[in-house]
Amino acid sequence: MGVDFHEYVVTRRQPLLRLAYLLTGDAHLAEDVVQTALLRAFRQWRRVSRADQPDAYVRRMVVNVYIDGKRRRSSTEAPTAPADLPAPAQHDHTDAQAERSVMWTALAGLPRVQRAVLVLRFYEDLDDARIAEVLGSTPSTVRSNASRALATLRKERTRV
């Protein structure tokens, strides 16, 4: 018998939220991605809990929800206009903060799969074979996406 779903969510929700936040760059969207992935996991929990690595199974669900996010937007969802959002908190504008802002902007401009590859490689510390498993692709495709993403980020950095 596998792990209880409630127990799984209690112990793994924060790491899944961190992954989703790194993918989306938005805390609210990260919550939506994780909730959608957990709902799908709950519907298939018998199969998920019996997998060799249930966490890898759910992590892949989170990445898939993120990658498919734009394609599956409900017709009843309406994005909030930036003017409707509260003003961001004022921060000390140090060089590190500016660098981080540039990095987030550049990451946000990457295609979803390329961003997912970089997050899985540099934040989740997965190798190419594991990333390929999560994305349902090949290690060579992962390396190609990583190379393109890093080239784009380097080009963006030289513009600044």
Phi, psi and omega per residue, in radians:
M1 nan 2.482 -3.089
G2 -1.517 -2.922 -3.125
V3 -1.338 2.529 3.064
D4 -1.195 2.404 -3.085
F5 -1.034 -0.821 -3.130
H6 -1.026 -0.785 3.119
E7 -1.068 -0.732 3.123
Y8 -1.064 -0.833 -3.106
V9 -1.098 -0.730 -3.139
V10 -1.066 -0.726 -3.062
T11 -1.510 -0.453 -3.001
R12 -1.991 -0.021 -3.085
R13 -1.077 -0.808 -3.096
Q14 -1.084 -0.839 3.084
P15 -1.068 -0.614 3.098
L16 -1.181 -0.687 3.090
L17 -1.121 -0.705 3.115
R18 -1.076 -0.797 3.110
L19 -1.039 -0.841 -3.123
A20 -1.107 -0.667 3.109
Y21 -1.126 -0.729 3.122
L22 -1.137 -0.559 3.103
L23 -1.289 -0.760 -3.012
T24 -1.615 -0.548 -3.054
G25 1.313 0.213 -3.086
D26 -2.472 2.157 -3.066
A27 -1.106 -0.707 -3.119
H28 -1.216 -0.731 3.099
L29 -1.159 -0.632 3.091
A30 -1.066 -0.744 3.082
E31 -1.028 -0.779 3.141
D32 -1.089 -0.757 -3.131
V33 -1.080 -0.823 -3.119
V34 -1.147 -0.740 3.127
Q35 -1.079 -0.736 3.121
T36 -1.117 -0.778 3.131
A37 -1.123 -0.727 3.133
L38 -1.185 -0.604 3.067
L39 -1.093 -0.767 3.097
R40 -1.123 -0.706 3.124
A41 -1.122 -0.711 3.139
F42 -1.070 -0.739 -3.137
R43 -1.082 -0.473 -3.100
Q44 -2.045 0.420 -2.936
W45 -1.007 -0.618 3.119
R46 -1.003 -0.794 3.141
R47 -1.243 -0.744 -3.128
V48 -1.083 -0.815 -3.066
S49 -1.193 -0.377 3.121
R50 -1.552 -0.124 3.136
A51 -1.145 2.707 3.106
D52 -1.003 -0.693 -3.133
Q53 -2.330 1.495 -3.114
P54 -1.002 -0.605 -3.127
D55 -1.151 -0.692 3.088
A56 -1.118 -0.656 3.125
Y57 -1.080 -0.832 -3.111
V58 -1.247 -0.652 3.087
R59 -1.018 -0.738 3.112
R60 -1.106 -0.666 3.091
M61 -1.057 -0.753 3.130
V62 -1.067 -0.828 -3.141
V63 -1.089 -0.741 3.131
N64 -1.123 -0.716 3.102
V65 -1.072 -0.744 3.123
Y66 -1.101 -0.863 -3.092
I67 -1.104 -0.691 -3.117
D68 -1.469 -0.044 -3.009
G69 -0.914 -0.828 -3.092
K70 -1.229 -0.535 -3.084
R71 -1.310 -0.436 -3.008
R72 -1.913 0.364 -3.129
R73 -1.081 2.294 3.133
S74 -1.170 2.580 3.109
S75 -1.201 -0.260 3.132
T76 -1.571 -0.177 3.113
E77 -1.459 2.387 3.070
A78 -2.232 2.122 3.132
P79 -1.101 2.549 3.119
T80 -1.408 2.334 3.104
A81 -1.215 2.481 -3.129
P82 -0.948 -0.556 3.135
A83 -1.141 -0.427 -3.122
D84 -1.440 -0.190 -3.108
L85 -1.457 2.609 3.081
P86 -1.146 2.654 3.129
A87 -1.123 2.438 3.130
P88 -1.167 2.666 3.119
A89 -1.114 2.518 3.126
Q90 -1.359 2.302 3.137
H91 -2.139 2.745 3.020
D92 -1.171 2.187 -3.060
H93 -1.549 1.308 3.090
T94 -1.474 2.959 3.117
D95 -1.045 -0.674 -3.130
A96 -1.114 -0.729 3.136
Q97 -1.148 -0.721 3.123
A98 -1.114 -0.738 3.110
E99 -1.077 -0.760 3.129
R100 -1.091 -0.714 3.130
S101 -1.103 -0.741 3.108
V102 -1.096 -0.741 -3.137
M103 -1.089 -0.804 -3.130
W104 -1.108 -0.693 3.118
T105 -1.107 -0.774 3.128
A106 -1.129 -0.751 3.100
L107 -1.075 -0.703 -3.127
A108 -1.107 -0.463 -3.136
G109 -1.432 -0.165 -3.138
L110 -1.335 2.649 2.983
P111 -1.039 2.641 -3.034
R112 -0.989 -0.729 -3.112
V113 -1.164 -0.737 3.122
Q114 -1.111 -0.729 3.107
R115 -1.110 -0.737 3.120
A116 -1.068 -0.723 3.128
V117 -1.049 -0.812 -3.122
L118 -1.149 -0.720 3.122
V119 -1.119 -0.800 3.139
L120 -1.138 -0.601 -3.128
R121 -1.333 -0.881 -2.984
F122 -1.623 -0.430 -3.140
Y123 -1.822 -0.634 3.106
E124 -1.610 -0.165 3.083
D125 1.004 0.744 3.105
L126 -1.656 2.571 3.070
D127 -1.457 3.023 -3.057
D128 -1.030 -0.673 -3.131
A129 -1.128 -0.752 3.134
R130 -1.189 -0.688 3.101
I131 -1.095 -0.723 3.108
A132 -1.046 -0.700 3.086
E133 -1.077 -0.806 -3.112
V134 -1.099 -0.703 -3.089
L135 -1.547 -0.165 -3.104
G136 1.222 0.668 3.133
S137 -2.284 -2.799 3.140
T138 -1.901 2.745 3.084
P139 -1.013 -0.610 3.130
S140 -1.172 -0.617 3.075
T141 -1.167 -0.675 3.088
V142 -1.068 -0.837 -3.135
R143 -1.078 -0.698 3.127
S144 -1.111 -0.797 3.114
N145 -1.118 -0.702 3.114
A146 -1.111 -0.761 -3.136
S147 -1.078 -0.804 3.130
R148 -1.104 -0.758 -3.124
A149 -1.110 -0.795 -3.138
L150 -1.147 -0.644 3.088
A151 -1.105 -0.728 3.106
T152 -1.106 -0.759 3.135
L153 -1.140 -0.682 3.105
R154 -1.111 -0.754 -3.137
K155 -1.098 -0.729 3.123
E156 -1.106 -0.687 -3.112
R157 -1.156 -0.606 -3.127
T158 -1.290 -0.401 3.093
R159 -1.250 -0.549 -3.037
V160 -1.366 nan nan
